[in-house]
Structure formats: C-alpha cells, structure tokens
Amino acid sequence: MQMLTKGLDVGFKDVDLKQGIVTGQFAKHNTKDLGGDISEQGVFAKSIMERGPKGSRLMKFLLDHDKKMVPGILTNVFEDADTANYEMKAGIHNDGVDFVKMVESQIINQHSYGYVTIKETFDQKRKANVLKEVMLLEISAIRFLGMNPETTRIDLKSEADAFLYLDKLKRFLQTSDCTDDTLIKLEKEFKSLELLLKPSNDTLKKLEADQYKSLLNILNS
C-alpha cells in the first residue's frame, strides 16, 4: 500500500532546548483539509497502541519525510478530542543537534505525517472523506505548506510572511554552525523560495507604472 502524507501549519507546542525534548501537534480532527478529508478522533488509536513508543516502536520521527534523516525518537504520541500530538527527544548525533538549532531559529515550524488508510467513509452531508482508521507510519517536522486551512500559517501565510521567512533563512545560513549537509539542503530551499518570490518582468513593469502614477498624483495634488 502506498504511503500518503498530510501536513499541518502548526509549530511546536513546547521546546526544552537543553534536554532536546520537543512536543508538537501533527494533526487536527473534525475539520476538512485541503485534500477533502476529515480525521476523526481515534483515527490513530490502534497505530499508537501497536506501533508507538509504548508498543513496537516502529513509528518514526523524521525530517521532511526523509527516512535517512531521523533527528530523534518519539517518546509519546496521543490524541485528544481535537488534535493529535507527540513528544520526541532529539539525539546527540548531527541530525539531532542540527534539528534543535533549526527549531530554536524557527526554520522548522510545521508538521506532517505519513500514513496508510485502513478505514474510511464518504460523508455526503459534509462532502468529505472521513478517515476512521489509518496506520500511522511516521511523524515529520517539515518546512512546507500543510493541508489544513484552519490552522495558523507560520511562515508562508502571506507574501509578506514569506519574505520574512526568506530573510530568517538567509540569516540562519550566514550565522549557523550546523553541519555542511544541513546547510547545503537549506541553501537549496532558500534559492527555490527566492526564485518563487521573485516578481516577473510584467509585474515589475506594472509596479513601476503604478509608482509613476502615484508620483504624478502627488505632484498634481
């Protein structure tokens, strides 16, 4: 079965940088996401019991869904009426140390999870696919847009926020003592985002025209 992913634009709930302990929210229940799905409370219950920290411990905590990047281990995974949450402890290896530095600098501030659907139904009234049970494979800290529109956008909420994030990422790249591997990957993200936010020639011409009109209005007033 193919692994699917869903994301959530919510940062970390609590961070103990000295101990490397991080808690966060990775899913929201009873709200339709951009994929047209609604997750019910208890959708992860069986996976948490069987695969979680108190079970076989097969559930992983990753960075950007990359199986080669494991910054630490999950120490607790749990659900309440509205959300699904986790606690993890970062390791003292390079990925773990770099992860804590990026969390501290708010370079990483979103979450996602990988899953396989076990049981689902279509709710005609809500026009949504209701996820009743999934196999939770992994939880990831991630830097990209989440699926749920009702959660707070952290870094790409608007164009202004995107530029703030770009500036934050640039300063991190200039001052961080993270490993070369981490900095190379962040540099690629920086260049991609910079290219995405760069206005087209038509946009620049329109901006120049609008600025010229504004100047004429001021001079003629």
N, C-alpha and C positions, 0 to 999 in steps of 0.2 A: 504494500500500500504506500502511496506517495505521501510524504510529509507536507503539510500545509503550514502556513505561518500567519499570525495576526500580530499587529503592533498596537502600542498604546503610548500616547504622548504625555506620559506622567513621569516625573523624575523620581528621585529616591526619597523614601519616607524618613529614613534615619541613617546616618552615617557616623561610624566610630572609626575615624581615620587611623588612630593609634593601634587599635586592635584589628583593623581591616575588616570590620563587620558592617555589612550593608543590608538594609531592608528596603523593599520596594513593592509596588503594585504592578502586576503584569497583565491583568485582565479586568474588565468591567462587566458585570452581569446585568441582564434585563434591559439592555439598550442596543438598538440595531446599529451595527457598524457599517462602514462604507462597502463592505462585501455583502450586505443584506442578511447578515447572521445575527442572532441573539443567543447569548450564552446564558443558560440557566444556572442558578446556584446548585452546586453539587456536580457540575459537569466534569470537574477534575477529581472528584472524591475517590473513585476507585484507583486512578493512577497515583494519586498522592499516597494512598494506603499501600499499594503494591510496589510502586517504583520510587517513591520519595525517600527522604532521609531516614524515615523510620521503617522503611521496607527494604527492598533490594538495593537501593541507592543507585539505580540505573539512570535516574533523571539527572541531567547535567545542567550546569550554569555555564553559558558560553558568551562570547563577544561576537556580535554580528552574525549569529548562527554558524560560526566557523568552528567545526569540530576540532580543529588544531589549536584553537585559542580558548583555553579553559583557565580563567583568572582565579577560580576558587571552587569551593564545594558548597552545595546547598545544605543548610543546617535546619531549615524549617520551611514548609510550604503549606499554606492553609487558605481556606475560603471563608468569607462571611456573606451576609445577605446580598451585598452589592459588588464585592470585589474579590479578586484572587491575589494573594500576596506571597512573598518569600523572604527568607533571611539567608544570607550567604557569608562565608568567611573567605577573604582573599588569601591566596598563598604568598609565600615569600620568594617565589620564582619570578622571572622577568614579567610575564603576563600579569601576574597578581599585583606586583609593585606598580607597573605602568597603569593598570586598571584603577587603582586607588588614586593615583595622581590625576588621571583624567576625570574621575568623579569629583575630586576636590576642585578642579578647574572648570567644572560643568561642561566639559567637552562631550562627555557621555551623559545623557539625561533622559533617555527614553527606553522603553521596554518592548519586547516581543516574545512570542513563544512558538515552538514547533509542536505540531500535533497531528494525529490521525483520527478522523471521525469514526466513531463507533455506532452512535445512535443519534438520529436527527429526524425532525418532522417539519412540515411546512405549515405555518400558521396563516391561514387565509385572511383572517381579520387584520393581523399586523403586517401582512405581506412580507413575511420574513421567514427565513430558515432557522428553526430553533435547535440549537445544539444541546442535546440532553446528556450525552456522554462522549468524551474524547479520550484518547490515550495521549497524555502529556509527555512528550519526549524530552524537551529541553526548554529552559528559560534563558533569554538573551538580553543583555544590555546592548542597546543599539542607538545609532545616531540618526535614523531616518524616520520619515513620516509614518505615524501609526494609523490603524484602521478606524478607530473610534472617534467620531466627530465631536462628542460631548465632553471629552477630556481636554484638559488645558494643553494648548500647544506651548512647548517650551522654547524651541529655538527657531522654528520656521513658521510661526503663527502669521506673520505678515512679511512684506518685503523689508520693512524697517528692522524687524527682528532677525531676518535672515542676514542682513548686513552686520548687525551686532554680533551674531554668531560667527560670521566670517572674520570679523575683527578679533574676536576672542580666540578663535582657532589660530589666527596668524600670530598673535602674541604668545600663545602656548608653544607654537612651533619655534619661535625665536628664543624662548627662555627655558623650555623644558629640558630636563635631563633624562627623559625616557630613552629606552633603547632605540637603536637605529631602525630596527624593523618596525616599531610602532610609529616613529616619526615619518618614515617613508610612506606608510599607509595613510597617515593623516595629511601628509603633503599632497597625495593624490586626491583625497577628498576635498582639500582646500582648493586645488586647481579646478576640479569639476564644479564645485559650487560657485567659484569666481566666474567661470565661463557661463554657467547657467544664469547668473545675475547680471552679466554684462549686457547693457541695452544694445539693441540692433541699431544700425545706421539710420533706419527710418525713424526709430524712437528718438535718437539723438537730434535729428533734424527737426522733429516735432517739438522737442523740448526747447531747442534754440529759437524756433519760430514763436513759441508761446512766451519765452523770456523777452524776445524782441517786442512782441505786442504789449507785454506788461510794462516794459520800459517806455514805449510810446504813450501809453495811457497815463503814466506818471508825469511825463514831460508835458502832456497836453492838459493836465488837470489844473 
